[in-house]
């Protein structure tokens, strides 16, 4: 189950990324037995933007892991859910 702090961090992450990539969208959030959250996101159509997005996400989720101890795994997909 996602706790309040995790939800807050996900909302902040989404806002920060959307400010740079307006098409960014979190499609689903799943928690895992190993205390990891899986965020499925909508893949962008532009390959160059996708690489920039992946770098930004990697930076942000690393900051969350180091600062708050929560491990977010982000998985891009083309499918809308």
Secondary structure, 3 states (H helix, E strand, C coil): CCCHHHHHHHHHHHHHHHHHCCCCCEEEEEECCCCEEEEEEECCCCHHHHHHHHHHHHHHHHHHHHHHCCEEEEEEECCCC
